[in-house]
Amino acid sequence: MEILVGKTAGFCYGVKRAVEGAVLESRKAHICCLGDIAHNKQVVQNLENLGIKCIDTIEEANENILIRAHGAPREIYETARKKNIKIQDYTCPNVLRVHKIAEKYKEKGYFIFLLGEKNHPENIGTISHCGKDYYIFEKEEEFEVAMQAFQKTNKKKLLVILQTTYSLQRFQKIEQLLEDKLQKDVKLLVKNTICKATELRQRETEEISKKVDMMIIIGGKNSFNTKKIYEIAKKNCKNTVLIENVQELETEESPIKVGIMAGASTPKENIDEVIEFLKRRSL
């Protein structure tokens, strides 16, 4: 059995920085994390074992909170100031960049299209910087409704920004729709805010999935970026499975060539366990 493992599989920079930061903070003071630090049960459990409790609202916080890589809405910072809660901010720099772009062009009178999952924590934070004139949508099928929302405002300036883990292929389709259907008197500004790590991961998934008999995607079932690489792999390799850990890998097959890719919140241990399992199967 030949095993192809993606070079970009596993923790991205933002998640790695947040998890390592959380470990350091746990040694200094009692701290809780606003939301799960990563979309991975093992990572969350490991931090809970260090005493870092995940909370859903800032009202549950005591003296210290940690902001995860996804970031948080601006009102969280305002509430923390009022309650004298100390913030350890590990928002990914790529996410902060999106916030700054939204803030800048909101002030310049732009309507904002935010491409991404409506209820994703990253986008909830970004929305808080968009003002009242924005529309968030994920799929090209929602484009016409988004355009109607824009046209109702009578604005002539449109900014497009993206969730940092958005699908590159989907973005290209929506970008084409904008070129085809946007009125000529509208000033369009498109900022591709997909982070480089996401783009490379998606491209590598595309390449590997075309070369193998089976594709294994490792990551949280609630992870947006993991779902995206699963969709990409599935298009090229019908025999694609999505698992959170090696215990879920129940296959009697003996494929000749297997590809492995993992989401941005997947720790190296999970990837290594799957590799070892496959090596034992091939003996």
C-alpha positions in Angstrom: 0.0 0.0 0.0 1.3 3.4 -0.9 0.3 6.3 1.4 0.3 9.9 0.3 0.1 12.4 3.2 -0.6 16.1 2.4 2.2 18.4 3.4 -0.3 21.0 4.5 -2.4 18.5 6.6 -3.0 19.4 10.3 -2.8 22.6 12.4 -2.6 25.9 10.5 -0.6 28.7 11.9 -3.6 30.4 13.6 -4.8 27.3 15.4 -1.3 26.2 16.4 -0.6 29.7 17.8 -3.9 29.7 19.8 -3.4 26.2 21.2 0.2 26.8 22.2 -0.8 30.2 23.7 -3.6 28.5 25.7 -1.2 26.0 27.2 1.1 28.9 28.3 -1.8 30.9 29.7 -3.0 27.9 31.7 0.4 27.9 33.6 0.1 31.6 34.6 -3.5 32.0 35.7 -7.0 30.5 35.8 -8.4 31.2 32.4 -11.4 30.1 30.3 -11.8 30.1 26.5 -14.7 31.8 24.7 -16.0 28.9 22.6 -14.1 25.8 21.7 -10.5 26.7 20.8 -10.6 24.5 17.8 -13.1 22.3 16.0 -11.5 19.1 17.4 -12.7 17.2 20.4 -9.3 15.9 21.4 -7.7 19.4 21.4 -10.6 20.7 23.5 -10.3 17.8 25.9 -6.6 18.2 26.3 -7.0 21.8 27.3 -9.8 21.0 29.7 -7.4 18.6 31.4 -5.1 21.6 31.9 -8.0 23.5 33.6 -9.1 25.6 30.6 -12.9 25.6 30.6 -14.7 26.5 27.4 -17.6 29.0 27.9 -20.4 30.1 25.5 -20.8 33.7 26.7 -18.6 36.3 28.3 -21.1 36.5 31.2 -19.7 33.2 32.4 -16.2 34.5 32.6 -14.4 35.5 35.8 -11.1 37.4 35.5 -9.4 36.1 32.4 -10.7 34.9 29.0 -8.9 33.6 25.9 -10.1 34.6 22.4 -9.5 31.7 20.0 -8.2 31.9 16.5 -11.7 32.5 15.1 -11.8 35.8 16.8 -14.9 37.4 18.5 -17.4 40.2 17.9 -16.3 43.7 18.9 -19.0 43.8 21.6 -17.1 41.1 23.5 -14.2 43.5 24.0 -16.5 46.2 25.1 -18.2 43.9 27.7 -14.8 42.7 28.9 -13.7 46.3 29.5 -16.8 47.1 31.5 -16.5 43.9 33.6 -12.7 44.3 34.1 -12.1 41.0 32.5 -8.5 40.6 31.1 -8.4 39.3 27.5 -5.7 37.1 26.1 -6.3 37.6 22.4 -5.2 34.8 20.0 -7.3 35.8 17.0 -5.6 34.7 13.9 -3.9 37.6 12.1 -5.6 36.6 8.9 -9.0 37.0 10.6 -8.0 40.4 12.0 -7.1 41.5 8.5 -10.6 40.7 7.4 -12.0 42.7 10.3 -9.8 45.7 9.4 -10.9 45.6 5.7 -14.6 45.4 6.6 -14.2 48.4 9.0 -12.3 50.5 6.5 -14.7 50.1 3.6 -17.8 50.3 5.8 -16.6 53.8 6.7 -16.2 54.5 3.0 -19.8 53.7 2.3 -19.5 50.3 0.7 -22.1 47.6 0.9 -20.4 44.3 1.9 -20.8 40.8 0.7 -19.3 38.4 3.1 -18.9 34.9 1.6 -19.0 32.2 4.2 -21.1 30.1 6.6 -23.7 32.3 8.3 -23.3 30.9 11.8 -19.5 30.3 11.8 -17.8 32.0 14.8 -15.3 33.7 12.5 -18.0 35.3 10.5 -20.0 36.4 13.6 -16.9 38.4 14.5 -16.5 39.8 11.0 -20.1 40.9 10.8 -19.7 43.1 13.8 -17.3 45.2 11.7 -19.5 45.4 8.7 -22.1 47.9 9.9 -25.7 47.5 8.8 -25.2 47.3 5.0 -23.9 43.8 4.4 -25.1 40.4 3.3 -23.6 37.0 4.2 -24.0 34.0 2.0 -22.1 30.8 1.2 -23.4 29.3 -2.1 -23.7 30.6 -5.6 -27.4 29.7 -5.5 -27.9 32.5 -3.0 -26.3 35.1 -5.3 -29.6 36.6 -6.6 -31.0 37.2 -3.2 -27.8 38.8 -2.1 -27.9 41.1 -5.2 -31.5 42.1 -4.3 -30.4 43.1 -0.8 -27.6 45.2 -2.3 -29.8 46.9 -4.8 -32.4 47.9 -2.2 -29.9 50.1 -0.6 -29.2 52.1 -3.8 -25.5 52.0 -3.0 -23.1 52.1 -5.9 -20.0 50.6 -4.1 -19.7 46.9 -3.3 -17.0 45.2 -1.3 -16.5 41.4 -1.4 -14.6 39.7 1.4 -14.4 36.0 2.4 -14.2 33.7 5.4 -10.6 32.8 5.6 -11.4 29.1 5.1 -13.8 29.6 2.2 -13.8 27.4 -0.9 -11.5 28.8 -3.6 -13.6 27.0 -6.3 -16.8 28.5 -5.0 -15.3 32.0 -4.7 -14.2 31.8 -8.4 -17.8 30.9 -9.4 -19.3 33.8 -7.5 -16.6 36.2 -8.8 -17.7 35.2 -12.3 -21.3 35.9 -11.4 -20.4 39.4 -10.2 -18.6 40.1 -13.5 -21.5 38.9 -15.6 -24.4 40.4 -13.6 -23.2 43.5 -11.8 -24.3 46.8 -13.3 -21.6 48.9 -14.9 -22.1 51.9 -12.7 -21.3 49.9 -9.6 -17.8 50.2 -8.2 -16.7 46.6 -7.3 -13.9 45.8 -4.9 -13.0 42.1 -4.4 -10.6 41.2 -1.6 -9.7 37.5 -1.7 -9.2 37.0 2.1 -8.9 33.2 1.9 -5.8 32.5 3.9 -2.8 31.1 2.1 -2.8 28.0 4.2 -6.4 27.2 3.3 -5.7 27.8 -0.4 -2.7 25.5 -0.4 -4.6 22.8 1.5 -7.4 22.9 -1.0 -5.1 22.7 -4.0 -3.1 19.9 -2.4 -6.3 18.0 -1.7 -7.3 18.4 -5.3 -4.0 17.0 -6.5 -3.7 14.0 -4.2 -7.4 13.0 -4.6 -6.8 12.6 -8.3 -4.0 10.1 -7.8 -5.4 7.6 -5.2 -7.9 4.8 -4.8 -9.0 6.0 -1.4 -9.0 9.4 0.3 -9.1 9.8 4.1 -10.0 13.3 5.4 -9.3 13.7 9.2 -11.0 16.5 11.1 -13.9 17.7 13.2 -17.4 17.0 11.7 -18.2 20.6 12.6 -15.1 22.1 11.0 -15.9 24.3 8.0 -12.5 23.9 6.4 -12.5 20.1 6.9 -15.9 19.9 5.2 -14.5 21.9 2.2 -11.5 19.6 1.6 -13.8 16.6 2.0 -16.1 18.0 -0.8 -13.0 18.6 -3.0 -11.7 15.1 -2.4 -15.1 13.5 -3.0 -15.4 15.0 -6.4 -12.2 13.3 -7.6 -12.2 10.2 -5.5 -15.6 8.6 -4.8 -14.0 6.4 -2.1 -13.5 9.3 0.3 -14.2 9.1 4.0 -14.3 11.8 6.7 -13.2 10.7 10.2 -12.4 12.5 13.4 -9.9 9.9 14.6 -8.5 6.4 13.8 -11.3 4.7 15.8 -13.8 5.7 13.1 -11.7 4.2 10.3 -13.5 0.9 9.7 -12.6 -0.3 6.3 -12.0 -3.9 5.1 -10.7 -2.6 1.8 -7.0 -2.9 0.8 -6.5 0.0 -1.6 -3.3 0.2 -3.5 -2.8 3.9 -3.0 -4.3 6.0 -0.1 -4.3 9.8 0.3 -4.5 11.5 3.7 -5.4 15.1 4.3 -6.5 16.8 7.5 -8.3 20.0 8.5 -6.7 23.0 10.1 -7.8 22.0 13.6 -6.5 18.4 13.4 -3.5 17.6 15.7 -0.5 15.7 14.4 -1.3 12.7 16.7 -4.5 12.0 14.9 -2.8 12.0 11.5 0.0 9.8 12.8 -2.4 7.2 14.3 -4.2 6.8 10.9 -0.8 6.4 9.1 0.3 3.7 11.6 -3.1 1.9 11.3 -2.7 1.8 7.5 0.9 0.6 7.7 -0.2 -2.3 10.0 -3.0 -3.2 7.5 -0.6 -3.4 4.6 1.8 -5.9 6.4 
